[in-house]
Amino acid sequence: MRRDSGQIFRLEDYRPSDYLIPEVALTFRLAPDETIVTAVLTVERRDGAPADSPLVLDGDGLVLAAFSVDGRKAQADGFEASPDKLTLARPPRAQRFTLTIETRLQPSRNKALMGLYVSNGVFCTQCEAEGFRRITYFLDRPDILSVYTVRIEAARAEVPLLLSNGNPVESGLIGEDRHFAVWHDPHPKPSYLFALVAGDLGAVKDTFTTASGRTVDLAIYVEHGKEPRATYAMDALKRSMRWDEERFGREYDLDVFNIVAVSDFNMGAMENKGLNVFNDKYVLADEDTATDLDFANIEAIIAHEYFHNWTGNRITCRDWFQLCLKEGLTVFRDHEFSADQRSRAVKRISEVRTLRAHQFPEDQGPLAHPVRPRRYREINNFYTATVYEKGSEVVRMIRTVLGAEAFRAGMDLYFERHDGQAVTIEDFVKAFEDAAGRDLSQFALWYHQAGTPNVAVAWRYDAAERSFTVEIEQSVPPTPSESRKRLMHIPLAFGLVGADGADIRYADVEGAAVENGVIHVRKRHHTVRFTGVDARPVLSINRGFSAPVTLSIESRPQDRLFLARHDSDPFSRWQALNTLFTDALIAATRKLRGGGQPDFPDDLVSAAAELAGDDALEPAFRALALTLPGEADVAREIGENIDPDAIYGARSALLTAIARAGRDGFEGLYAGLRDNAPFSPDAEGAGRRAMRNALLEYLALAQGEPAPAKRQFDDADNMTDRAAALTVLAHHFHDTEDSRQALARFEEQYRENPLVLDKWFQIQATVPSPDTVALIRQLMDHPHFSLTNPNRVRALIGTFAMANQTAFHAADGSGYRLVADIVMALEKHNPQVAARLATAFRSWRSLEGGRREKARQILQEMAQREDLSRDLADIVERTLA
C-alpha cells in the first residue's frame, strides 16, 4: 500500500491561530555556505485564546543554533525542535513576549529555489507559498500579519547591494570588509511577502510622482551589462503606477519601489512588498533579443506584480484557499491594463485562447477544482489556470453583471473596508453586494463549483409574428468529488445582427432577464422572445466572451460565415471563424482516421483569404483570425478517443488549402507589411509583424519550399521576425539544409544569451516529427542545458510536453517515457517544477486506447515510487484517481 503523501488541508477546518506575531526583527549574516539568521519575534496571545495553548512554529529543513524566550536561553525541557517544527509547550503566560531564534542556512546548496538561495552569485528569497519556514521558525500562514525590520550584513566587495522590503533606514560599515543595511516595512504583511536580495548588480533608476505629489524612487536591478535591456520594464512600471491611480484610485505607499531580475526562479515573478523579484525573462528585452510577445508579457507581468501592492499585499488572503482573491483579481487588473495599452479586441481574444488552452482542460480532467478550492494536500500545486485565468473571468463577470459604475463602487468599498486585513472571497463578494444593493449568492457559485458550464442555444425567427425566440439550456458536467452541480448565474452578452451587419432593434423582450445587452441565465431552461423584429437576424451570443462557458449553438454554417464577415463585436467575429475552422478540422480528423482524405468547404477557405485582405481590420486581429485552432484545441473539442497524429494531419491539410487558395493575395499583403520604420514594440508595430509572420507560414506552404522563410531569416532585423522564420523552417522543413543551417547560425549568434537560447530550445521542442524525442534527448546533452535552471527546463521539456501534441503523444509511448524520466530526475532537487511538468499527463484518459494505456502505465510507475516528493505525489495521485 502506498504511504501517506501528506496532510489534507480543508477549508472548513480553518481556525485563527492562538498567537499573533505583530513585529519581526531579522538579522542576516550572509555567506553562501553558511548564513546565520537571527529572528526576534514579538508574540501576542490572541484575545480569548487559552492561556495554556502551546505555540507551534513551522519549519522546513531548519538547523536550530540557539533559542531564547524573553532574552533568557530556553531550557532543553521547555521546547521541542525538529527541522520542521519548533514547539514551545508552555509559553510565558504574559500577553506579549519575545522569542529569539537563530538558524543556520546553506543558500548555495538550495536547489529547490524556495527560502533563501543563491542564483548566479546573488542571494535571493522566494517565500510564497511556504518558503519563509525554510529561513526561520514561524507561524507561516497568510493571516499572521507582521511589521518587519531587517538588517542584512555581508562582504562589501562581493555583495555591495543589500535589499529588503519597505524603506531603507540605515547603512554602514562593519570593520574593513563587511557592511550592513537596515530596512523597515511599516505595513503589516504575511511572511510569504518577505524578500531579501543581496549581490553585485547593475541598476536602471528613475522616479515617479504620485497623484498626491510624493516622489517615489524606482530601481530595476539586473546583471551588469544588461541595464539597457531593462528600460522597457521601467517604462511599463511607470505606466502601471499611473494607470492604477487613474482606474482604481490606488496610489503607491512607500518611498522606494525596487525590482530585481534573477535567472533562477521557479515562477514568473513575486510581488514582495516594495521589492518585486522577477524571473529575468520578464524584465530583459530589446529588439534583437526579445519578440513582440516577450515585450507584451513584460508589460503585463510588471503591471501584475505592481498591482498586487493593493490586491494581495495591502489586502491579503486569510488562508491559501483564498488564493484567487489576490491572483484572479490581479490578473483581471493586468488584463485591463494591457487592453488599455494595446488593442482591447486583440487582447481579449488572446486571453480567451489562453483560458481555453490551459484552464478548460483543467476543468475537464482529474485536476479540476473550484476557483476557490475546498481542500489541498500541496498548495504549490494550486497555482493553476483555474485560480488565475478563471478567477479573472469571474471578476470580469461581476463587472458585467453589475455594470462598470457599480463595479468600481464595489472595488472602492473593498479597499476601504479591508485595507490592512487578511480576508476571504465572502468579504470580496459582500463589498459588491453592499455597494450595488444586489444579491450575488447564486453568482458566487462561480467561486465554489468546479467545471466549465455548457450552454446550449437554439433560435428561430417567425416572420408572421415578427418575433425572434432564443432557447437556452445550461448544464455543468460532473468533476472529481462533485457529481451533482447547482445552477449557475451566467451573463451572456448578445446582439441580433441584421443583414447590414448592424445590430437590429426590437420592440420588447419576454422571458429571462435582459439588461443592457446581456441575457442573465439563472435557470436550467430559459426562453427569451424578442418582439417587433422586422427581419430575420443572426444571433451573436457570449460577445466578448462574457462568460467562460462552452457553447453548443444550433445554427447553419452560413450564419457563422455571416458573423465572421459582419459581426460588429470583434471577439464574436473571430469566434465565428474559429468555430468554423474547428468544425472543419474535426471532420477532417475523422476522415483521416477512417482512411479517407480531408476536404474543406470552398467558402471557408475563401473567407480566410478574404479576411486577410480586409484593410478595415487591424493587422493584429487579422493575424489571430488566420491562426488555426491548435491541435490541443481540436483534441479538447473531440473530447475522447483522440488520435493526435490524425489531428496534426487534418490541421496541416487545412493550412495548405488556405495557403494555396490565398497565395496571390498573401504575397502582396506580405510585401506591403514590411516595416521600414525603426523598430517599436508598440501595438501597431507588433500587429504588423504578427500579420506578416502569419502570412509567412502560408507562403512557405503554398510554395512548398523553405525559400520565403530563409529570406526572412537572413534579412530579419529583429527577434520577432527572426524567430518566426526559424520556426517555419524547423517545423515545416526540418529535414532541409536551410533549416539545419539556420538553427546552427541562431545558436552560434546567441549561445551566450540564455533567454534567447531558450527560444532555440523551444523551437526545436515543438518540431512535429517522430524524431523529436531523440532530438530532445540529444539537446539535453547541450553544454548550455541544465536541469537546475527552471527556464531552461520549461523551454525544452515543458514546451515539448505541453505544446508538441504529436511527439509527446508518440504512439510508442517514447514521449511519455522521456517526460517521466525528467520529472523523476527533477523532483529530487526542485519538486515544484517537477510537479508542474507532470500535469502534462492530465488529459491521458481522453486518448485513444493504445496511447491511453501507455500513459497510464507511466503514471502508475511514478505513483509506485516510495520516495516521491509531496508535490509530485499529489499531482500523480490525482491524475490517476
C-alpha positions in Angstrom: 0.0 0.0 0.0 1.2 3.5 -0.8 2.5 5.6 2.1 0.5 8.7 3.0 1.6 11.5 0.8 0.8 14.3 3.2 -1.8 16.0 5.3 -5.0 17.1 3.6 -6.0 20.7 4.4 -9.7 21.6 4.3 -11.4 24.9 4.1 -13.9 24.0 6.8 -11.1 23.3 9.2 -9.7 26.8 9.3 -9.4 28.4 12.7 -7.4 31.5 13.7 -4.1 30.9 15.4 -4.0 31.3 19.2 -1.0 33.6 18.7 -0.1 36.7 16.6 3.3 38.0 15.7 2.9 41.8 15.3 6.6 42.6 15.0 9.5 40.7 13.4 13.2 41.8 13.6 15.5 39.8 11.3 19.3 39.8 11.1 21.0 38.0 8.2 24.8 37.4 8.3 25.2 36.3 4.7 27.6 33.8 3.4 27.0 31.3 0.6 27.9 28.2 2.5 26.6 29.2 5.9 24.2 32.1 6.5 23.2 32.9 10.1 19.7 34.2 10.6 18.6 35.7 13.9 14.9 36.3 14.3 13.4 38.2 17.2 9.6 37.6 17.2 7.3 39.7 19.3 4.5 37.2 20.1 1.0 38.1 21.4 -1.6 35.7 22.6 -4.8 36.4 20.7 -7.7 37.7 22.8 -9.7 34.8 24.1 -7.1 32.2 23.4 -6.5 29.7 26.2 -3.6 30.7 28.5 -2.0 27.2 28.3 -2.1 26.9 24.4 1.2 25.6 23.1 3.0 27.7 20.5 3.9 25.6 17.4 6.1 27.3 14.8 6.6 25.9 11.3 10.0 25.0 9.9 11.3 23.2 6.8 14.7 21.5 7.0 16.0 24.1 9.5 19.0 23.8 11.7 18.4 25.5 15.1 21.5 27.1 16.6 20.1 29.0 19.5 16.7 29.7 21.1 15.7 32.1 23.9 12.5 33.4 25.4 12.3 36.9 26.7 16.0 37.2 26.5 16.7 34.0 28.5 18.1 30.9 26.9 15.3 28.3 26.7 15.9 25.2 28.7 16.0 21.9 26.7 13.0 20.5 28.5 11.0 23.7 27.8 10.7 23.3 24.0 11.0 20.6 21.3 12.8 21.4 18.0 13.0 19.4 14.8 13.9 20.5 11.3 10.2 21.1 10.5 8.8 22.3 13.8 9.6 24.3 16.9 7.1 23.7 19.8 7.0 25.7 23.0 4.7 23.6 25.1 4.4 26.2 27.9 4.8 29.7 26.6 5.1 32.6 29.0 1.7 33.5 30.5 2.2 37.2 29.7 0.0 38.6 26.9 3.2 39.6 25.0 6.6 38.0 25.0 9.6 37.7 22.6 11.3 34.7 21.1 14.9 34.9 19.7 15.6 32.2 17.2 18.9 31.6 15.5 19.1 29.3 12.4 21.9 28.3 10.1 21.2 28.0 6.3 23.2 26.9 3.3 22.0 29.1 0.4 24.5 27.8 -2.1 23.1 24.2 -1.8 19.4 25.2 -2.0 18.4 24.0 -5.5 14.7 23.9 -4.7 14.8 27.8 -5.1 12.5 28.2 -2.1 13.5 30.1 1.0 17.0 31.7 0.7 19.2 30.6 -2.2 22.0 31.8 -4.4 21.4 32.5 -8.1 24.5 33.4 -10.2 26.2 34.7 -7.1 23.1 36.7 -5.9 21.4 35.9 -2.6 17.6 35.7 -3.2 14.5 34.6 -1.4 11.2 33.1 -2.6 8.7 32.7 0.2 5.3 32.1 -1.4 3.6 29.9 -0.6 5.5 28.3 2.4 9.2 29.3 1.8 9.6 31.5 4.8 9.7 28.5 7.1 12.9 27.5 5.3 14.5 30.6 6.7 13.4 30.6 10.3 10.7 29.0 12.5 7.5 31.0 12.2 3.7 30.9 12.1 4.0 30.7 8.3 0.4 31.4 7.3 -1.2 34.3 5.4 -3.3 35.6 8.3 -0.3 36.4 10.5 0.5 40.0 9.6 3.7 41.5 11.0 5.8 44.7 10.7 9.3 43.7 9.6 12.6 45.3 10.3 15.5 43.6 8.5 19.3 44.0 9.0 21.5 42.5 6.3 25.2 42.0 6.8 27.6 40.8 4.0 31.1 41.1 2.5 31.2 44.5 1.0 33.3 43.7 -2.1 31.3 40.6 -3.2 27.9 41.7 -2.0 27.6 45.5 -2.4 23.8 45.6 -2.8 21.6 44.8 0.2 17.9 45.0 -0.3 14.7 44.0 1.6 11.1 45.1 1.9 10.0 48.6 2.8 12.1 51.7 3.1 15.9 52.0 3.7 16.6 53.1 7.3 20.3 52.8 7.9 23.5 51.5 6.3 27.2 51.5 7.2 30.5 49.6 7.6 31.3 46.6 9.8 35.1 46.6 10.1 37.1 46.8 7.0 35.5 44.3 4.7 31.8 44.0 5.7 28.8 46.3 5.6 25.2 46.4 6.6 21.8 47.8 5.6 18.6 48.1 7.6 15.2 48.1 6.0 11.8 48.7 7.6 8.4 48.0 6.2 5.7 49.9 8.1 2.9 47.9 6.5 2.0 44.7 8.3 2.4 41.8 5.9 2.3 38.0 5.9 5.6 36.1 5.8 5.1 34.9 2.2 5.7 38.6 1.2 9.1 38.8 2.9 12.0 39.3 0.5 15.8 39.8 0.6 18.2 40.2 -2.3 21.9 40.8 -2.0 24.7 40.7 -4.5 26.5 42.7 -7.2 24.0 44.0 -9.7 23.7 47.0 -12.1 20.6 49.2 -12.0 18.2 51.3 -14.0 16.9 54.1 -11.9 14.1 56.6 -12.2 11.4 58.4 -10.1 7.7 58.5 -10.1 5.5 61.4 -8.8 2.3 60.1 -7.3 -1.1 61.7 -7.6 -0.7 63.3 -4.2 2.7 64.7 -5.2 5.1 62.3 -3.4 8.3 61.3 -5.1 9.0 57.5 -5.3 12.5 56.3 -6.1 12.3 53.4 -8.6 15.1 50.9 -9.5 15.4 47.8 -11.5 18.4 45.7 -10.7 19.9 43.3 -13.3 23.2 41.6 -14.0 25.9 44.1 -15.0 25.9 44.9 -18.8 22.1 44.1 -19.1 20.9 47.5 -17.9 19.8 48.8 -21.4 17.5 45.8 -21.7 15.6 46.8 -18.6 14.5 50.2 -19.9 11.2 48.9 -21.3 10.4 47.3 -18.0 10.9 50.6 -16.3 8.6 52.3 -18.7 6.0 49.6 -18.1 6.3 50.1 -14.4 5.7 53.8 -14.5 2.7 53.4 -16.8 1.3 50.8 -14.4 1.6 53.1 -11.5 -0.2 55.9 -13.3 -2.9 53.6 -14.6 -3.7 52.2 -11.1 -4.2 55.7 -9.8 -6.5 56.6 -12.6 -8.5 53.4 -13.0 -8.7 52.2 -9.4 -7.6 55.2 -7.3 -4.7 53.2 -5.8 -1.6 55.2 -5.0 1.8 53.6 -4.1 2.6 53.8 -0.4 6.4 53.5 0.2 9.3 55.8 -0.6 11.0 53.3 -2.9 9.9 50.5 -5.3 12.6 48.0 -6.3 12.6 45.2 -8.9 15.3 42.6 -9.1 15.7 40.2 -12.1 17.3 36.8 -11.4 18.0 33.9 -13.8 17.0 31.0 -11.4 13.3 31.4 -10.4 10.5 28.9 -10.1 7.8 31.4 -11.0 7.4 34.3 -13.4 7.7 36.9 -10.6 6.8 37.6 -7.0 5.1 40.7 -5.6 7.0 41.0 -2.3 6.1 44.3 -0.7 8.3 47.1 -2.2 10.8 44.5 -3.6 9.5 42.5 -6.5 11.7 39.6 -7.6 11.4 38.6 -11.2 12.5 35.9 -13.5 14.8 37.8 -15.8 12.7 36.5 -18.7 10.1 39.1 -17.8 12.4 42.1 -17.4 15.1 42.0 -20.1 14.2 42.9 -23.7 15.4 44.7 -26.8 14.5 44.3 -30.4 17.5 41.9 -31.1 16.8 39.5 -28.3 13.0 39.7 -27.5 9.9 39.1 -29.5 6.8 41.2 -29.5 5.2 38.5 -27.3 8.1 39.0 -24.8 7.5 42.8 -24.7 3.8 42.2 -24.2 4.5 39.7 -21.4 7.0 42.0 -19.7 4.4 44.8 -19.8 1.7 42.6 -18.3 3.7 40.9 -15.6 5.4 44.1 -14.4 1.9 45.5 -14.1 0.6 42.4 -12.4 3.2 42.4 -9.7 2.9 46.1 -9.1 -1.0 45.9 -8.9 -0.5 43.3 -6.2 0.6 46.1 -3.9 -3.1 46.6 -3.2 -4.7 43.4 -4.3 -2.6 40.9 -2.4 -0.3 43.0 -0.2 -2.3 45.7 1.5 -5.3 43.3 1.4 -4.1 39.7 1.6 -5.6 36.3 1.9 -6.9 34.9 5.2 -5.7 31.4 4.1 -4.4 29.7 0.9 -7.9 28.6 -0.1 -8.5 32.3 -0.9 -5.5 32.4 -3.4 -7.8 33.6 -6.2 -8.7 36.6 -4.2 -5.3 38.0 -4.9 -4.3 36.2 -8.1 -7.6 36.1 -10.1 -8.4 39.7 -9.1 -4.9 40.9 -10.1 -4.9 39.0 -13.4 -8.2 40.9 -14.2 -6.5 44.1 -13.4 -3.4 43.4 -15.5 -5.7 42.3 -18.4 -7.5 45.6 -18.2 -4.2 47.5 -18.2 -2.9 45.6 -21.2 -6.2 46.2 -23.1 -5.9 49.9 -22.5 -2.3 50.0 -23.5 -2.8 47.9 -26.7 -5.8 46.6 -28.7 -8.7 45.6 -26.4 -10.2 43.3 -29.0 -6.9 41.5 -29.7 -6.1 41.3 -26.0 -9.5 39.7 -25.3 -9.0 37.1 -28.0 -5.6 36.2 -26.7 -7.0 35.9 -23.1 -9.7 33.5 -24.2 -7.2 31.4 -26.3 -5.1 31.1 -23.2 -8.0 30.2 -21.0 -9.2 27.5 -23.4 -5.8 26.1 -23.9 -4.9 25.8 -20.2 -8.0 26.2 -17.9 -10.7 24.3 -19.9 -8.6 21.1 -20.0 -8.0 21.5 -16.3 -11.8 21.7 -15.7 -12.4 18.7 -17.9 -9.7 16.4 -16.3 -8.7 14.8 -13.0 -7.1 18.0 -11.7 -10.3 20.0 -11.8 -11.0 22.2 -8.8 -13.1 25.3 -8.0 -11.7 28.8 -8.3 -11.6 28.6 -4.5 -10.5 25.0 -3.7 -12.1 23.4 -0.7 -9.1 21.1 0.0 -5.5 20.6 -0.9 -2.5 18.5 0.0 0.2 20.7 -1.5 -0.6 24.4 -2.0 2.1 24.8 -4.6 0.0 22.7 -7.0 -2.9 25.1 -6.9 -1.2 28.0 -8.7 -3.3 27.0 -11.6 -5.1 28.4 -14.6 -8.3 27.9 -12.7 -7.2 30.2 -9.9 -5.5 32.7 -12.2 -7.3 32.8 -15.5 -10.8 31.6 -14.5 -10.5 33.7 -11.3 -10.0 36.7 -13.6 -13.0 35.8 -15.7 -15.2 35.6 -12.5 -14.2 39.2 -11.6 -14.9 40.3 -15.2 -18.4 38.7 -14.9 -19.0 40.7 -11.7 -18.4 43.9 -13.7 -20.7 42.6 -16.5 -23.5 41.7 -14.0 -23.3 45.0 -12.0 -22.1 47.4 -14.7 -18.9 49.4 -14.7 -20.1 52.1 -12.3 -21.3 49.7 -9.6 -18.3 47.6 -10.1 -16.0 50.5 -9.3 -18.1 51.4 -6.3 -17.7 47.8 -5.0 -13.9 47.9 -5.5 -13.7 51.2 -3.7 -15.7 49.8 -0.8 -13.5 46.6 -0.7 -10.3 48.7 -0.5 -11.8 51.0 2.2 -13.3 48.2 4.3 -10.5 45.7 4.2 -7.2 47.7 3.9 -4.6 46.0 6.2 -6.6 42.8 6.6 -6.4 39.1 5.6 -9.8 38.4 4.0 -11.9 35.8 2.2 -13.9 35.5 -1.0 -17.1 36.2 1.0 -15.6 39.5 2.1 -14.9 40.4 -1.5 -18.3 39.5 -2.8 -20.1 41.2 0.1 -18.4 44.5 -0.8 -20.1 44.4 -4.3 -23.4 43.3 -2.8 -23.4 46.2 -0.4 -22.2 48.7 -3.0 -24.7 47.7 -5.6 -27.6 46.5 -3.4 -27.6 43.2 -5.3 -27.8 39.6 -4.1 -24.8 37.7 -5.6 -25.3 34.4 -3.8 -26.1 32.4 -6.9 -23.4 34.1 -8.9 -20.8 33.2 -6.1 -21.1 29.6 -7.2 -18.5 30.5 -9.8 -16.0 30.6 -6.9 -17.3 27.4 -5.2 -18.1 25.0 -8.0 -15.7 23.3 -10.4 -16.2 22.6 -14.1 -16.9 24.6 -17.3 -20.7 25.1 -17.8 -22.1 24.2 -21.2 -24.8 26.5 -22.7 -26.9 25.0 -25.4 -28.6 27.6 -27.7 -31.3 27.3 -30.3 -33.2 30.1 -32.1 -35.9 30.6 -34.6 -37.5 33.6 -36.4 -41.2 33.9 -37.0 -41.7 36.4 -39.9 -45.5 36.4 -39.4 -45.3 37.4 -35.8 -42.1 39.5 -36.2 -40.6 37.6 -33.3 -37.2 36.0 -32.6 -37.1 33.3 -29.9 -34.0 32.0 -28.2 -34.0 28.8 -26.2 -31.1 28.5 -23.7 -30.2 25.5 -21.5 -27.3 25.3 -19.0 -25.6 22.3 -17.6 -22.3 21.7 -15.7 -20.6 18.4 -16.2 -19.5 16.3 -13.1 -15.9 16.8 -11.9 -13.9 14.9 -9.3 -15.6 15.0 -5.9 -18.6 16.9 -7.5 -21.1 14.7 -9.3 -24.1 17.0 -8.7 -24.0 20.6 -9.8 -26.1 23.6 -8.9 -27.4 26.0 -11.5 -25.2 29.0 -12.3 -25.8 32.7 -13.0 -24.4 33.0 -16.5 -24.3 36.5 -18.1 -24.4 36.2 -21.9 -23.8 39.4 -23.8 -25.6 39.3 -27.2 -26.7 41.1 -30.3 -29.2 40.4 -33.1 -27.2 41.1 -36.3 -29.1 42.3 -39.3 -28.3 41.9 -43.0 -26.2 45.0 -43.0 -24.0 43.8 -40.1 -25.6 46.3 -37.6 -27.5 45.1 -34.5 -31.2 45.4 -35.2 -33.7 46.9 -32.8 -36.5 45.1 -31.2 -39.7 46.4 -29.6 -39.8 44.3 -26.4 -38.4 41.2 -24.8 -40.2 38.4 -22.9 -38.8 35.7 -20.6 -35.4 35.8 -18.9 -33.9 39.0 -17.5 -32.2 41.0 -20.3 -30.3 44.1 -19.2 -28.0 46.3 -21.2 -27.4 43.8 -23.9 -26.9 40.9 -21.5 -29.1 37.8 -21.0 -28.9 36.7 -17.4 -29.3 32.9 -17.4 -30.2 31.7 -13.9 -32.4 28.6 -14.5 -31.7 25.4 -16.3 -34.1 26.3 -19.2 -34.6 29.8 -20.5 -36.8 31.1 -23.3 -36.2 34.7 -24.4 -38.7 36.1 -27.0 -37.9 39.4 -28.8 -40.8 41.0 -30.4 -41.1 43.7 -33.1 -38.2 42.2 -35.1 -38.8 43.2 -38.7 -36.3 40.8 -40.5 -34.5 37.6 -39.7 -31.4 38.3 -37.7 -28.4 36.1 -36.8 -27.8 35.7 -33.1 -24.4 36.8 -31.8 -24.1 35.4 -28.3 -21.5 35.4 -25.5 -20.0 38.5 -27.1 -16.6 39.5 -25.7 -16.7 36.0 -24.0 -18.8 37.5 -21.3 -18.9 34.1 -19.5 -16.3 31.3 -19.5 -18.6 28.6 -20.9 -18.7 26.2 -23.9 -21.4 27.0 -26.4 -23.5 24.5 -28.4 -25.4 26.5 -30.9 -27.9 25.2 -33.4 -27.0 27.4 -36.4 -26.2 27.0 -40.1 -22.6 27.3 -41.3 -23.8 30.1 -43.5 -24.8 32.0 -40.3 -21.4 31.5 -38.8 -19.8 32.7 -42.0 -22.1 35.8 -42.0 -21.0 36.6 -38.4 -17.3 36.0 -39.3 -17.7 38.6 -42.1 -20.1 41.1 -40.5 -20.4 40.9 -36.7 -19.8 44.3 -35.0 -18.3 42.6 -32.0 -14.6 41.7 -32.8 -14.4 38.8 -30.4 -17.6 37.2 -31.8 -16.4 37.7 -35.4 -13.2 35.9 -34.5 -15.1 33.2 -32.6 -17.4 32.5 -35.6 -14.4 31.9 -37.9 -12.6 29.9 -35.3 -15.6 27.7 -34.7 -15.9 27.0 -38.5 -12.2 26.1 -38.6 -12.6 23.8 -35.6 -15.6 22.0 -37.1 -13.8 21.5 -40.4 -10.7 20.1 -38.6 -12.8 17.7 -36.6 -14.5 16.4 -39.7 -11.1 16.1 -41.5 -9.7 14.2 -38.5 -12.5 11.7 -38.7 -11.9 11.2 -42.4 -8.3 10.6 -41.9 -9.0 8.1 -39.2 -11.4 6.3 -41.5 -8.8 6.1 -44.2 -10.1 8.9 -46.3 -8.6 12.3 -47.4 -9.7 15.6 -45.9 -11.5 18.2 -47.9 -12.7 21.6 -46.9 -15.6 23.9 -47.9 -14.6 26.4 -50.5 -16.4 29.2 -48.8 -14.5 28.6 -45.6 -11.1 28.7 -47.3 -12.1 31.8 -49.3 -13.4 33.5 -46.1 -10.0 33.2 -44.5 -8.3 34.7 -47.6 -10.9 37.5 -47.7 -10.5 38.4 -44.1 -6.7 38.6 -44.5 -7.2 41.3 -47.1 -9.7 43.4 -45.2 -7.8 46.6 -44.5 -10.6 47.9 -42.2 -9.4 45.3 -39.6 -6.2 45.9 -37.6 -3.4 43.6 -38.6 -3.1 42.0 -35.2 -6.7 40.9 -35.4 -6.3 39.5 -38.8 -3.2 37.6 -37.7 -5.2 36.0 -34.9 -8.1 35.2 -37.3 -5.7 33.5 -39.7 -4.2 31.4 -36.9 -5.9 28.0 -37.0 -7.0 26.3 -33.8 -4.1 24.4 -32.3 -4.0 20.6 -32.2 -4.8 20.7 -28.4 -7.8 22.9 -29.1 -9.2 20.4 -31.6 -8.5 17.5 -29.3 -10.4 19.2 -26.5 -13.4 19.6 -28.7 -13.3 16.0 -29.8 -13.2 15.0 -26.2 -12.4 11.3 -26.3 -10.6 8.6 -28.3 -8.2 11.2 -29.5 -5.6 10.4 -32.2 -3.0 13.3 -32.2 -1.5 12.2 -35.5 -4.8 12.4 -37.3 -5.4 15.9 -35.8 -2.0 17.0 -37.0 -2.7 15.7 -40.5 -6.0 17.5 -40.6 -4.5 20.8 -39.5 -1.7 20.5 -42.0 -4.1 19.9 -44.8 -6.2 23.0 -43.9 -3.2 25.2 -43.6 -2.1 24.0 -47.1 -5.6 24.5 -48.6 -5.8 28.1 -47.3 -2.2 28.8 -48.4 -2.9 27.6 -52.0 -6.2 29.4 -52.2 -4.9 32.7 -51.0 -1.3 32.6 -52.4 -1.5 35.5 -54.8 -3.2 37.9 -52.3 -0.9 36.7 -49.4 2.2 37.6 -51.4 1.1 41.1 -52.0 0.0 41.6 -48.4 3.3 40.1 -47.0 5.3 42.5 -49.2 3.2 45.5 -48.2 3.6 44.9 -44.5 7.3 45.2 -44.4 8.1 47.9 -41.9 10.9 50.3 -42.9 10.4 52.4 -39.8 12.6 51.9 -36.7 11.5 49.0 -34.6 8.9 49.8 -31.9 7.3 47.2 -29.6 4.0 49.2 -29.6 0.7 47.7 -30.6 0.8 49.0 -34.2 4.3 47.7 -35.0 3.7 44.4 -33.2 0.4 43.9 -35.1 2.0 44.4 -38.5 4.7 41.9 -37.7 2.2 39.4 -36.3 0.2 39.6 -39.6 3.3 39.4 -41.7 4.6 36.3 -39.9 1.2 34.6 -40.1 1.3 35.1 -43.8 4.9 33.8 -44.0 3.8 30.3 -42.9 1.1 30.2 -45.6 3.5 31.5 -48.3 6.1 28.8 -47.4 3.4 26.1 -47.6 1.9 27.4 -50.8 5.3 27.3 -52.5 6.2 24.0 -50.8 9.8 25.2 -50.2 11.7 27.0 -47.4 12.8 29.9 -49.6 10.4 32.6 -48.2 11.3 31.7 -44.6 15.0 31.5 -45.4 14.9 35.0 -46.9 13.1 36.4 -43.9 15.6 34.7 -41.5 18.5 36.2 -43.4 17.1 39.7 -43.7 15.5 40.0 -40.2 16.5 43.0 -38.1 14.5 42.0 -35.0 13.9 38.8 -33.0 10.2 38.6 -33.8 10.8 38.2 -37.5 13.9 36.0 -37.0 12.3 33.6 -34.6 9.1 33.3 -36.7 11.2 32.5 -39.8 13.2 29.9 -37.9 10.0 28.3 -36.6 8.7 27.9 -40.1 12.0 26.4 -41.3 12.2 24.0 -38.3 8.6 22.9 -38.2 7.8 22.5 -42.0 11.3 21.9 -43.5 13.2 20.4 -40.6 15.0 17.8 -42.9 16.4 20.5 -45.2 19.9 22.1 -45.2 18.3 25.5 -44.9 16.7 24.6 -41.6 19.9 23.0 -40.2 22.0 26.0 -41.2 19.5 28.5 -39.7 19.4 26.6 -36.4 23.2 26.5 -36.3 23.5 30.2 -37.1 21.0 31.1 -34.4 22.7 29.0 -31.8 26.1 30.4 -32.7 24.9 34.0 -32.5 23.0 33.7 -29.2 24.7 30.9 -27.3 25.9 33.3 -24.6 22.4 34.8 -24.1 20.4 32.3 -22.0 17.0 33.9 -22.7 17.4 33.8 -26.5 18.9 30.3 -26.4 15.7 29.3 -24.6 13.9 30.2 -27.8 16.2 28.0 -29.8 15.4 25.1 -27.5 11.6 25.9 -27.6 11.5 25.9 -31.4 13.1 22.5 -31.6 11.0 21.1 -28.8 7.9 21.8 -30.9 9.1 20.2 -34.2 6.2 17.8 -35.1 8.4 14.8 -36.1 8.8 11.2 -35.0 12.5 12.1 -34.4 11.8 14.8 -31.9 12.0 12.6 -28.8 15.5 11.6 -29.8 16.3 15.3 -30.6 15.2 16.3 -27.1 17.5 13.7 -25.5 20.3 15.0 -27.7 19.6 18.6 -26.7 19.8 17.7 -23.0 23.5 17.0 -23.6 24.0 20.5 -24.9 26.6 22.3 -22.8 24.1 25.1 -22.0 21.3 22.8 -20.9 20.8 22.4 -17.1 18.1 20.6 -15.1 18.8 23.1 -12.3 17.6 26.1 -14.3 13.8 26.3 -14.4 13.8 28.5 -17.5 15.8 26.0 -19.5 13.7 23.1 -18.3 10.5 24.9 -19.2 11.9 25.9 -22.6 12.9 22.4 -23.7 10.9 19.9 -21.7 7.9 21.9 -20.7 7.4 23.1 -24.2 7.7 19.6 -25.6 5.2 18.1 -23.1 2.6 20.9 -23.3 2.9 22.1 -26.9 4.0 19.2 -29.0 1.0 17.1 -29.3 2.3 14.6 -31.9 5.7 14.0 -30.4 4.7 13.9 -26.7 1.8 11.6 -27.6 4.0 9.4 -29.8 2.2 6.1 -30.4 5.1 4.1 -29.0 5.0 5.9 -25.6 8.5 7.3 -26.0 7.3 10.9 -25.4 5.7 9.8 -22.1 8.8 7.9 -21.0 11.1 10.9 -21.8 9.0 13.3 -19.7 8.6 10.9 -16.9 12.4 10.3 -16.7 13.0 14.0 -16.5 10.2 14.5 -13.9 11.8 11.9 -11.7 15.3 13.4 -12.1 13.9 16.9 -11.4 11.9 16.2 -8.3 15.0 15.3 -6.2 16.1 19.0 -6.1 13.1 21.0 -7.4 9.8 19.3 -6.7 7.7 22.3 -7.7 9.0 22.4 -11.3 8.7 18.6 -11.5 5.1 18.6 -10.3 4.1 21.3 -12.8 5.7 19.3 -15.6 3.8 16.2 -14.6 0.5 18.0 -15.2 1.2 17.3 -19.0 -0.4 13.9 -18.3 -3.7 15.4 -17.1 -5.7 14.5 -20.3 -4.4 10.9 -20.7 -7.9 9.4 -20.3 -9.2 11.2 -23.4 -6.6 9.5 -25.7 -7.2 6.5 -28.0 -6.7 3.1 -26.3 -3.0 2.4 -27.2 -1.7 5.8 -26.0 -4.0 5.8 -23.1 -2.6 2.5 -21.8 1.0 3.6 -22.2 0.3 6.9 -20.4 -1.4 5.0 -17.6 1.5 2.6 -17.2 3.9 5.5 -16.9 1.8 7.3 -14.3 1.5 4.1 -12.3 5.2 3.6 -12.3 5.7 7.1 -10.9 3.0 6.6 -8.3 4.6 3.4 -7.0 7.9 5.1 -6.2 8.2 5.3 -2.5 10.4 8.4 -2.4 8.2 10.9 -4.3 8.0 14.4 -3.0 4.7 15.6 -1.7 4.4 18.0 -4.7 4.7 15.3 -7.3 2.8 12.6 -5.4 -0.2 14.9 -5.1 -0.3 15.5 -8.9 0.3 11.9 -9.9 -2.3 10.5 -7.5 -5.0 13.0 -8.5 -4.2 12.4 -12.2 -4.7 8.7 -11.7 -7.7 8.9 -9.5 
